[in-house]
Amino acid sequence: MIMPDLEEIVQEADILTKERLSLIEARLAEDGRVVAAKLATELAVSVDTIRRDLRELASEGRCRRVYGGALPAAPRPGNHQQRLTYMIERKQRLAEVATSIIRAGMTIYVDAGTTNLAIVKALPADMPLTLITNAPAIAAFVLDRPACRLILLGGTVDLVTGAAVGAVAMRDAATLIPDVAIIGTCGFDIEAGLTAQTLDEAELKRLVCRQARLVAAALTDDKLTTSAPYRVLSAQECQYLILEATAPAELVSSVRSLGVEVLLADAMPDTPEKNHD
C-alpha cells in the first residue's frame, strides 16, 4: 500500500483553504455579508473551519468579523488629502441634501471627513451658525464666513483622518450640546451600525452623539454593508441617514423600518435611480 506523501496532503489542504477564502470573498462582494453556519453547510465543512477562514481574512483586512459571520471591511481609500479627490460630485450631491436639516441659528457639530467638508461648503455663506468641528480643514474653510461662529476642538491631529482626537478633544467636546451632529463614518450596516477605524475616533464620535439632539450621517455607497473595527452607534440611534440614489433598496427599506429618516441624493447623470418605495 502506497502511503500519501505528507507534503502533498498539506499542499492539497492549502489549495482547498484558498478556494474557500476566494469563495467567501466573492460572497461578501455579492451579498454584502456571509453567515458562518450557512457557509459551513454549503461547503460541507465544520463551522469552526469557516470561523478560522474568517479569522484569516479579517487578519489580512479582507473582511470584518461580526456575530455569526462577516461583513466586507470598510474602505480605507487613503489620507485626508487623497480623499479630497475621490467621488467629488457624488459627495456634493449628498451635501446638497444634508443641508436641508440645518437651520439658521443652530449649533452644529461637523465631524472630520471629506463628505462632511462638502456639506459645510454647501451651506449658504451668510447663514448664521455656531459650528463645532474637530477638523482643521473644515475650520479653515469656515474662517471666510463671518456669519459663522467657529469652535475648533483641540488635541492631536491624526494626519490620516484629518481629525483632532484624544483626551483634549474629548474634554472640549464634553461641554457642548449641539442641535445636530453630522458624524463621519467609515462603514455602515444594519446590524453593525455606524463604525470607525480607530478607538479614539469612535470614542469622540460616541461622546458627541450622546450629547447632540439629532445625529445625521452622509455616506457614499462604498461604505454601505461594510464594517470597521469600532462601533459608534447602532443604526436606530441615528435620526438621519443621507444616502446616494443608488443605495440598495433593501437596505434603505430596512433602515426606514427602524424609524430612521433616509434622505436620498439626486441620481448622477446616466445613473438609473433604484426604486426605494
C-alpha positions in Angstrom: 0.0 0.0 0.0 1.4 3.4 -1.0 1.1 6.0 1.7 0.3 9.5 0.5 3.1 12.0 0.8 2.7 14.4 3.7 3.8 17.4 1.7 1.2 16.6 -1.0 -1.6 16.4 1.7 -0.6 19.8 3.1 -0.5 21.3 -0.4 -3.9 19.9 -1.2 -5.3 21.3 2.1 -3.8 24.7 1.3 -5.4 24.7 -2.1 -8.8 23.9 -0.5 -8.4 26.7 2.0 -7.5 29.2 -0.7 -10.6 28.1 -2.7 -12.8 28.7 0.4 -11.3 32.1 1.1 -11.8 33.1 -2.5 -15.4 31.9 -2.4 -16.0 33.8 0.9 -14.7 37.0 -0.6 -16.8 36.6 -3.6 -19.9 36.0 -1.5 -19.1 39.1 0.6 -18.8 41.2 -2.6 -22.1 39.8 -4.0 -24.3 39.5 -0.9 -22.8 42.1 1.5 -22.4 39.6 4.3 -21.8 35.9 5.0 -23.2 33.7 7.7 -20.8 31.1 9.1 -23.3 28.3 9.7 -24.8 28.6 6.3 -21.4 28.5 4.6 -20.4 25.5 6.6 -23.4 23.6 5.5 -23.0 24.6 1.8 -19.3 23.7 1.7 -19.6 20.5 3.9 -17.1 21.7 6.5 -17.4 22.5 10.1 -18.5 25.9 11.5 -15.1 26.0 13.2 -13.4 25.7 9.8 -15.4 28.7 8.4 -14.6 30.7 11.6 -10.9 30.0 11.1 -11.2 31.2 7.4 -13.0 34.3 8.6 -10.3 35.0 11.2 -7.6 34.7 8.5 -9.5 37.0 6.1 -10.0 39.5 8.9 -6.3 39.4 10.0 -5.5 40.4 6.4 -8.1 43.2 6.4 -10.2 41.4 3.8 -13.3 41.3 5.9 -14.7 42.4 9.3 -16.0 39.6 11.6 -19.3 40.2 13.2 -21.5 37.9 15.3 -22.4 34.8 13.3 -20.3 35.7 10.2 -18.6 38.6 8.5 -19.1 41.8 6.5 -16.8 43.4 3.9 -14.2 45.5 5.5 -14.9 49.3 5.4 -12.9 51.0 2.6 -9.7 52.8 3.5 -9.0 55.0 0.4 -6.0 57.0 1.7 -5.3 60.0 3.8 -7.4 63.2 4.1 -5.7 65.0 1.2 -6.0 61.9 -1.1 -9.7 61.5 -0.2 -10.4 65.1 -1.3 -10.0 63.9 -4.9 -12.4 60.9 -4.6 -16.0 60.9 -5.7 -16.2 64.7 -5.6 -19.5 65.1 -7.4 -21.2 62.3 -5.5 -20.2 63.9 -2.2 -21.5 67.2 -3.4 -24.9 65.7 -4.2 -25.0 64.2 -0.7 -24.1 67.6 0.7 -26.9 69.4 -1.0 -29.4 67.1 0.6 -27.7 67.1 4.0 -28.0 70.9 4.3 -31.8 70.6 4.3 -31.7 69.5 8.0 -29.7 72.6 9.1 -31.4 75.8 10.0 -30.1 79.3 10.7 -29.1 79.9 14.3 -28.4 76.2 15.0 -25.3 74.9 16.8 -24.0 72.1 14.7 -21.1 69.7 15.2 -19.4 68.6 11.9 -17.1 65.7 12.3 -13.9 65.3 10.2 -14.3 63.8 6.7 -14.3 64.9 3.1 -18.1 64.4 2.7 -18.7 66.5 5.8 -16.4 69.2 4.4 -18.6 69.2 1.3 -21.6 69.7 3.5 -20.1 72.8 5.1 -19.2 74.1 1.7 -22.8 73.6 0.5 -24.3 75.7 3.3 -25.3 79.3 2.4 -22.3 81.6 3.1 -24.5 84.1 5.1 -26.2 81.5 7.3 -25.7 82.3 11.0 -24.5 79.2 12.8 -22.3 78.1 15.6 -20.2 75.4 14.0 -18.1 73.0 16.1 -15.6 70.7 14.5 -12.6 68.6 15.2 -11.3 69.0 11.7 -8.8 71.8 10.9 -9.7 71.6 7.2 -13.3 72.4 8.0 -12.3 75.2 10.4 -10.0 76.7 7.8 -12.9 76.9 5.3 -15.3 78.5 7.8 -12.8 81.3 8.6 -14.0 83.0 5.5 -17.6 83.0 6.7 -18.1 85.8 9.3 -21.7 84.8 9.9 -20.5 81.6 11.4 -19.2 81.3 15.0 -16.5 78.7 15.0 -15.4 76.3 17.8 -12.4 74.1 17.0 -11.7 71.1 19.3 -8.1 70.7 20.4 -5.8 67.8 20.6 -3.5 65.8 18.5 -4.5 65.8 14.8 -4.5 62.4 13.1 -3.0 63.1 9.6 -4.8 60.2 8.0 -8.3 61.2 9.1 -7.7 64.9 9.4 -9.3 64.9 12.9 -8.3 66.1 16.3 -8.7 63.1 18.7 -7.7 62.0 22.1 -8.1 63.4 25.7 -8.1 67.1 24.8 -10.7 66.7 22.1 -12.8 64.6 24.5 -12.5 67.2 27.2 -13.5 70.0 24.9 -16.5 68.1 23.4 -17.8 67.2 26.8 -19.2 70.7 27.4 -21.1 71.0 24.1 -24.7 70.2 23.3 -25.1 70.6 19.5 -28.6 70.7 17.9 -27.3 68.5 15.1 -24.2 66.3 15.0 -23.1 65.3 11.5 -20.9 62.3 12.0 -18.3 60.8 9.7 -18.4 57.1 9.5 -16.1 54.5 7.9 -18.8 51.8 7.4 -22.5 51.2 7.9 -24.6 48.1 8.3 -28.0 47.4 9.8 -26.5 45.0 12.4 -23.1 46.6 12.9 -24.4 50.2 12.9 -22.0 53.1 12.2 -18.4 52.2 12.7 -14.9 53.8 12.8 -11.4 52.7 12.1 -9.8 53.7 15.4 -10.7 53.6 19.0 -10.0 57.3 19.6 -12.3 58.3 16.7 -15.1 56.1 17.9 -14.9 57.4 21.5 -15.1 61.0 20.4 -17.9 60.4 18.0 -19.9 58.5 20.6 -19.5 61.3 23.1 -20.7 63.9 20.7 -23.7 61.8 19.6 -24.8 61.2 23.2 -25.0 65.0 23.7 -26.5 66.0 20.4 -30.2 66.5 19.9 -30.1 64.9 16.4 -27.5 62.8 14.7 -27.0 62.6 11.0 -24.5 60.8 8.7 -24.0 61.1 4.9 -22.5 58.0 3.2 -21.4 57.1 -0.3 -22.4 53.6 -1.5 -19.0 52.1 -1.0 -19.4 52.4 2.8 -22.7 50.5 2.9 -23.0 47.0 4.3 -19.4 47.2 5.5 -17.9 47.4 8.9 -14.8 49.0 10.6 -13.5 47.7 13.9 -15.2 50.1 16.4 -18.9 50.8 16.7 -20.0 54.4 17.1 -23.8 54.0 17.1 -26.4 51.4 16.4 -28.4 52.0 13.2 -31.5 53.1 15.1 -29.6 55.7 17.2 -29.1 57.8 14.1 -32.0 60.1 13.3 -31.0 60.9 9.7 -29.0 58.9 7.0 -28.2 60.7 3.8 -27.6 58.2 1.0 -27.0 58.1 -2.7 -29.8 57.4 -5.1 -28.1 54.1 -5.9 -28.1 52.8 -2.3 -29.5 49.2 -2.2 -33.3 49.4 -1.9 -33.5 46.6 0.6 -31.0 48.5 2.9 -33.0 51.7 2.6 -36.2 49.9 3.5 -34.6 48.2 6.5 -33.2 51.5 7.8 -36.6 53.2 7.5 -38.3 50.4 9.3 -36.2 51.3 12.3 -37.6 54.8 12.4 -34.6 56.4 10.8 -35.3 59.1 8.2 -33.4 58.3 5.0 -32.8 61.2 2.6 -31.7 60.3 -0.9 -29.4 62.4 -3.1 -30.2 63.1 -6.7 -29.1 60.4 -9.1 -25.9 61.0 -11.0 -26.3 61.7 -14.8 -26.9 58.5 -16.7 -27.2 56.5 -13.5 -30.5 54.7 -13.1 -32.1 55.5 -9.7 -33.2 52.5 -7.7 -36.8 52.2 -6.6 -36.9 52.8 -2.8 -40.7 52.9 -2.5 
